Amino acid sequence: MHVIVIQLACWRVGGERAALARARLRAIPAASVLIVGEGTPPADLLEECAERRTLCVDSPLHAMQGRRLPDVRRSGDAEQLGWSLAVMAALRALQQDVHLDCVEIPSCGALAYALLQERALSEVFDTTRVMLRFDGIQAIEVLRQGRNVEMAALMLMDMERMCLEQCDQVLVDSQAIAESLQRFLPGSQRPLHLQATLP
């Protein structure tokens, strides 16, 4: 099974992030969808998902039962870690019913972080291909806006960098964005596996 993760906040804002997600949904009509975020999904997203198996993650997971993980509300970790844990838990539950061949997750917000950590530490997602749909990262947003960086933003930047380095493939709009990203992250420990998905 192929699962496409959609971040509600990015879909609602529209623009390039939503366009790339919409293009991926249309390119893989048999894919299941995992919608992440608070609130009711908009009508156009529900329409795109009408014929698909659709799951929702509507709140972050602050702690995992049976795991010795600190509660992210008290640990000083980035808030996005809770959303990442919730995505991983939902995919883990889905993996018990059906084999996940491929999971496609947006890069913005590091939603793949816990999934990639789980894959490194256990055998649960060993045969699952993890692809990041590049729709931005915090480091680029901070540079673009020219603002000071707080500790939470630094942690999120590091989580997003780790996701880019450890995923199996990064899907980008075009070859130009792929080249820019390679220049922006020249010190990566692993070479990024970039694939242009739109003309």
N, C-alpha and C positions, 0 to 999 in steps of 0.2 A: 504494500500500500504506500502511496505517495501522499504526504501530508503537507499542506501549505499553511503556514502560520501567518495570520493577518493581525496587525496591531490596530485596534480601533482608533486611537488618537491620530495615527498617520492617515488612515482612510478618511476620517472626517475632515481633516485639513485639506485633503485633495492634493493637487499638484503632482510633482514627479514621483513622490513616494507612493501615492495611491495609484498612479498610472502604471508603475512597474508591477505592483501587486496585482492589479487588474489584468495586465498583460500575461502574467504568469498563470493566473486562474484560467484565462481563456486558452492558453497554450496547453494546459493539462486538464481537460474536461473531466477526467475520471478521478482527479485528486480529491481527497478529503480536506476539510478546512478546520483549523483550530483558531477561533476568534479570541483575541486577548485584549482585555480592557474593561473598564467599568461602564455600565449603562447599556441601553438597548442598541443593537447594531442598526445602522441606517437602512432604509428600504432598498437602496441600490446594491448594498452588500448582500442583503438577504436574497435579492433577486439573483445575484451571481452564484449564490450557494444553494439555490432552490432544489436542484437535482443531486446534491452531494450529501455525503455524510458530514455533518457539522457538529463540532463540539465547542463549548465556550469555557474560557477561564476568566471569571469576572472579579477575582480578587487575588491579591498576592498571597503566597504561602509563607507565613512567618517562621514556621518551624515544621519539621517533618516527624511524624510519629514513628517511633522505632529507630530514630537516627540521633546521634549525639552531635547535633548541629546547634549553634547558638541561635536564639530567637533574633531575627534580623532587626527587630525594632529596638533591641537593647544592645546589640553588638557593635554598633557604629558602622556596619556595612552599608553600602549604597542601597537605597530603597528598591532599585531595579533587581537586586538579588532575590527579593521575595517574589517578584513576577517571574523571574527566571526559574526559581524552584517550582512555582505553580505550573509553568509550562512543562517542565521535566516530569513532574508528578502525573500530569494529564497524559503525556505521551507514554509514560511507563505503564499506566493503567490500560491504555489502548494497546500497547505491545503485548499485554496478557491475552487479548482477544485475537489479534491479527499481527502478522509480521510487518514491521515498518521497514520498507525498502529504502525510503528516502524521506527526509524531513527538510523542508525549506523554510528558513526563519529570517526575518528582517535583521539587518545589522544594527540598526539604531536601537539603543536600549539594552543591548547584550542579553536578549532573551534566550540565546543559545548557551549561555555560560554554564548553567547547572547541568544541562544535557551533555555538554562536552566533558565536564568534570566527571559526571557519572560514567560516561563511556570510558574515560581513562582509568577509573577506579574499579569498575565492575565489568561483567560480560553482558549486561542488559542490552546495550545498543551497539555491540561489537560489529554486527553486520548491517547496521543502518548508516546510510550515506547522509551526512549533514551538510547542507548547502546554505550559505548566507546570501540573501537577496540584498545587495548593497543599496541602502537607502539613506546613507549618511552615518556619521559617527560624531560623538560629542566633541572630540578634539578639533574637527573641522568647524563645527558650529562655534566653538569658543574663539578660534582664530578669525572666523568670518565676522563675528560680532565684536571682537576686540574687548572682551570683558575679563575680569579677574576670575581665577579658577579657585573654587572652594574644594575642600577635601572630598566631599561626595562626588563632585564632578571628576576629580582625579581618579577616584576608585572606578567610576564608570568608564572612564577612558581606558584604564588598564584592562577592565573586563572586556570591552569591545575589541581592543587590540588582541587579546588572547583568543577571542572567538574567531577573528579574522585569520590568525595564524594556525589554529587547530582544526578549523572546519575542512571538509574535503574539497569544497569548491566555493568561489565567490562569484555570484551572478551580478554583472554590472550592465548598465544601459548600453554602453558603447565601448569601443576600443580606446577612445580618447579618455574616458573615465578610468579605464583599466591602467593606462599609462600614467595618469595623474596620481592614482592611488599607489602605484609602485614607487613613484618619486616621493610621495608623502610619507610612506612607511618603509624607507630604505633599510632600516636597522632590524627588520623582522628576523627572528631566529630561523623561520622556515620561509621559503619562497611562497608567495600567495598564488593559489591556483585560480586565476581569473578567467571568466568566460563572458563575452559580450552576448547579451540576449535579445537586444532590439537593434534594428537597422540604424 
